[in-house]
Amino acid sequence: MILGNGEWITINDIPNAEKWEDSHSTYAGPHDLTDALRAYEKMHIENVLKETDGNRAVAAKMLGLSRSSLYRKLDSLGISRNDGRSDRGGDEHTSPQV
């Protein structure tokens, strides 16, 4: 969902608009709507994870998802759960190194 500040949604209301601006001449992504939405969803989730430094609990909250729903999306979109960052959300536990 995109929310705008006025009566009309403008390019300034779209996250990462610079990547989509002039898409009619430079867009090289999938043309099938389902594939395009999936590609955007993956990019958006990856950006939120970067913004939260990999904190999946905070990322899930920002995305309006439960943590388990975020994990299902990570799996279905092929986004690694094990990105070298701590989970800090409490779902995954690691054994101490000996």
ChimeraX commands (.cxc) that place a marker at each C-alpha (Angstrom):
marker #1 position 0.00,0.00,0.00 radius 0.5
marker #1 position 1.25,3.47,-0.83 radius 0.5
marker #1 position 0.10,6.48,1.14 radius 0.5
marker #1 position 0.47,9.99,-0.22 radius 0.5
marker #1 position 0.43,13.39,1.40 radius 0.5
marker #1 position -2.14,14.91,-0.92 radius 0.5
marker #1 position -5.13,14.00,-3.02 radius 0.5
marker #1 position -2.91,12.31,-5.63 radius 0.5
marker #1 position 0.00,9.91,-5.29 radius 0.5
marker #1 position 3.14,11.37,-6.84 radius 0.5
marker #1 position 6.54,9.91,-7.65 radius 0.5
marker #1 position 7.77,11.37,-4.32 radius 0.5
marker #1 position 5.34,9.11,-2.43 radius 0.5
marker #1 position 6.82,5.91,-3.88 radius 0.5
marker #1 position 9.74,4.28,-2.01 radius 0.5
marker #1 position 12.86,3.96,-4.17 radius 0.5
marker #1 position 11.14,5.96,-6.89 radius 0.5
marker #1 position 14.43,6.75,-8.60 radius 0.5
marker #1 position 14.71,3.07,-9.52 radius 0.5
marker #1 position 11.25,3.11,-11.13 radius 0.5
marker #1 position 11.27,6.61,-12.63 radius 0.5
marker #1 position 11.69,6.52,-16.40 radius 0.5
marker #1 position 10.88,2.80,-16.21 radius 0.5
marker #1 position 9.36,2.94,-19.66 radius 0.5
marker #1 position 12.81,3.39,-21.17 radius 0.5
marker #1 position 15.18,1.68,-18.72 radius 0.5
marker #1 position 13.20,-0.98,-16.85 radius 0.5
marker #1 position 14.76,-4.39,-17.34 radius 0.5
marker #1 position 12.78,-6.33,-14.74 radius 0.5
marker #1 position 10.04,-8.90,-15.23 radius 0.5
marker #1 position 7.04,-7.83,-17.31 radius 0.5
marker #1 position 4.62,-10.28,-15.74 radius 0.5
marker #1 position 2.79,-8.42,-12.96 radius 0.5
marker #1 position 3.09,-11.30,-10.47 radius 0.5
marker #1 position 6.85,-11.53,-11.06 radius 0.5
marker #1 position 7.26,-7.75,-10.86 radius 0.5
marker #1 position 5.36,-7.57,-7.55 radius 0.5
marker #1 position 7.45,-10.44,-6.17 radius 0.5
marker #1 position 10.67,-8.66,-7.22 radius 0.5
marker #1 position 9.53,-5.42,-5.58 radius 0.5
marker #1 position 8.46,-7.25,-2.40 radius 0.5
marker #1 position 11.86,-8.94,-2.18 radius 0.5
marker #1 position 13.70,-5.63,-2.73 radius 0.5
marker #1 position 11.55,-3.86,-0.14 radius 0.5
marker #1 position 12.03,-6.55,2.53 radius 0.5
marker #1 position 15.80,-6.60,1.89 radius 0.5
marker #1 position 15.91,-2.79,2.25 radius 0.5
marker #1 position 13.97,-2.90,5.53 radius 0.5
marker #1 position 16.30,-5.62,6.85 radius 0.5
marker #1 position 19.30,-3.44,5.94 radius 0.5
marker #1 position 17.67,-0.45,7.63 radius 0.5
marker #1 position 17.18,-2.48,10.83 radius 0.5
marker #1 position 20.69,-3.97,10.62 radius 0.5
marker #1 position 19.16,-7.42,10.25 radius 0.5
marker #1 position 16.86,-7.17,13.26 radius 0.5
marker #1 position 14.01,-9.32,12.03 radius 0.5
marker #1 position 11.69,-8.54,14.95 radius 0.5
marker #1 position 11.89,-4.80,14.22 radius 0.5
marker #1 position 11.72,-5.40,10.45 radius 0.5
marker #1 position 8.57,-7.52,10.85 radius 0.5
marker #1 position 6.96,-4.77,12.91 radius 0.5
marker #1 position 7.89,-2.12,10.32 radius 0.5
marker #1 position 6.46,-4.31,7.56 radius 0.5
marker #1 position 3.24,-4.96,9.50 radius 0.5
marker #1 position 3.94,-8.69,9.71 radius 0.5
marker #1 position 4.32,-11.20,12.48 radius 0.5
marker #1 position 7.84,-12.55,12.78 radius 0.5
marker #1 position 6.69,-15.99,11.59 radius 0.5
marker #1 position 5.07,-14.40,8.52 radius 0.5
marker #1 position 8.30,-12.56,7.78 radius 0.5
marker #1 position 10.24,-15.84,8.01 radius 0.5
marker #1 position 7.79,-17.48,5.57 radius 0.5
marker #1 position 8.29,-14.56,3.17 radius 0.5
marker #1 position 12.08,-14.78,3.52 radius 0.5
marker #1 position 11.88,-18.46,2.58 radius 0.5
marker #1 position 9.43,-17.99,-0.30 radius 0.5
marker #1 position 11.40,-15.07,-1.78 radius 0.5
marker #1 position 14.76,-16.79,-1.40 radius 0.5
marker #1 position 16.14,-14.28,1.10 radius 0.5
marker #1 position 18.69,-15.88,3.42 radius 0.5
marker #1 position 17.73,-16.07,7.07 radius 0.5
marker #1 position 21.37,-16.59,7.97 radius 0.5
marker #1 position 22.92,-13.33,6.80 radius 0.5
marker #1 position 25.64,-13.23,9.45 radius 0.5
marker #1 position 23.77,-10.81,11.66 radius 0.5
marker #1 position 22.26,-11.64,15.00 radius 0.5
marker #1 position 18.52,-12.19,15.05 radius 0.5
marker #1 position 17.98,-10.20,18.24 radius 0.5
marker #1 position 14.38,-11.30,17.97 radius 0.5
marker #1 position 14.76,-14.42,20.04 radius 0.5
marker #1 position 13.55,-16.98,17.48 radius 0.5
marker #1 position 16.89,-18.53,16.60 radius 0.5
marker #1 position 19.40,-19.82,19.12 radius 0.5
marker #1 position 22.98,-20.77,18.50 radius 0.5
marker #1 position 25.09,-23.16,20.51 radius 0.5
marker #1 position 28.17,-21.72,22.16 radius 0.5
marker #1 position 31.39,-22.39,20.30 radius 0.5
marker #1 position 33.81,-24.69,22.16 radius 0.5
marker link #1:1,2 radius 0.2
marker link #1:2,3 radius 0.2
marker link #1:3,4 radius 0.2
marker link #1:4,5 radius 0.2
marker link #1:5,6 radius 0.2
marker link #1:6,7 radius 0.2
marker link #1:7,8 radius 0.2
marker link #1:8,9 radius 0.2
marker link #1:9,10 radius 0.2
marker link #1:10,11 radius 0.2
marker link #1:11,12 radius 0.2
marker link #1:12,13 radius 0.2
marker link #1:13,14 radius 0.2
marker link #1:14,15 radius 0.2
marker link #1:15,16 radius 0.2
marker link #1:16,17 radius 0.2
marker link #1:17,18 radius 0.2
marker link #1:18,19 radius 0.2
marker link #1:19,20 radius 0.2
marker link #1:20,21 radius 0.2
marker link #1:21,22 radius 0.2
marker link #1:22,23 radius 0.2
marker link #1:23,24 radius 0.2
marker link #1:24,25 radius 0.2
marker link #1:25,26 radius 0.2
marker link #1:26,27 radius 0.2
marker link #1:27,28 radius 0.2
marker link #1:28,29 radius 0.2
marker link #1:29,30 radius 0.2
marker link #1:30,31 radius 0.2
marker link #1:31,32 radius 0.2
marker link #1:32,33 radius 0.2
marker link #1:33,34 radius 0.2
marker link #1:34,35 radius 0.2
marker link #1:35,36 radius 0.2
marker link #1:36,37 radius 0.2
marker link #1:37,38 radius 0.2
marker link #1:38,39 radius 0.2
marker link #1:39,40 radius 0.2
marker link #1:40,41 radius 0.2
marker link #1:41,42 radius 0.2
marker link #1:42,43 radius 0.2
marker link #1:43,44 radius 0.2
marker link #1:44,45 radius 0.2
marker link #1:45,46 radius 0.2
marker link #1:46,47 radius 0.2
marker link #1:47,48 radius 0.2
marker link #1:48,49 radius 0.2
marker link #1:49,50 radius 0.2
marker link #1:50,51 radius 0.2
marker link #1:51,52 radius 0.2
marker link #1:52,53 radius 0.2
marker link #1:53,54 radius 0.2
marker link #1:54,55 radius 0.2
marker link #1:55,56 radius 0.2
marker link #1:56,57 radius 0.2
marker link #1:57,58 radius 0.2
marker link #1:58,59 radius 0.2
marker link #1:59,60 radius 0.2
marker link #1:60,61 radius 0.2
marker link #1:61,62 radius 0.2
marker link #1:62,63 radius 0.2
marker link #1:63,64 radius 0.2
marker link #1:64,65 radius 0.2
marker link #1:65,66 radius 0.2
marker link #1:66,67 radius 0.2
marker link #1:67,68 radius 0.2
marker link #1:68,69 radius 0.2
marker link #1:69,70 radius 0.2
marker link #1:70,71 radius 0.2
marker link #1:71,72 radius 0.2
marker link #1:72,73 radius 0.2
marker link #1:73,74 radius 0.2
marker link #1:74,75 radius 0.2
marker link #1:75,76 radius 0.2
marker link #1:76,77 radius 0.2
marker link #1:77,78 radius 0.2
marker link #1:78,79 radius 0.2
marker link #1:79,80 radius 0.2
marker link #1:80,81 radius 0.2
marker link #1:81,82 radius 0.2
marker link #1:82,83 radius 0.2
marker link #1:83,84 radius 0.2
marker link #1:84,85 radius 0.2
marker link #1:85,86 radius 0.2
marker link #1:86,87 radius 0.2
marker link #1:87,88 radius 0.2
marker link #1:88,89 radius 0.2
marker link #1:89,90 radius 0.2
marker link #1:90,91 radius 0.2
marker link #1:91,92 radius 0.2
marker link #1:92,93 radius 0.2
marker link #1:93,94 radius 0.2
marker link #1:94,95 radius 0.2
marker link #1:95,96 radius 0.2
marker link #1:96,97 radius 0.2
marker link #1:97,98 radius 0.2
view
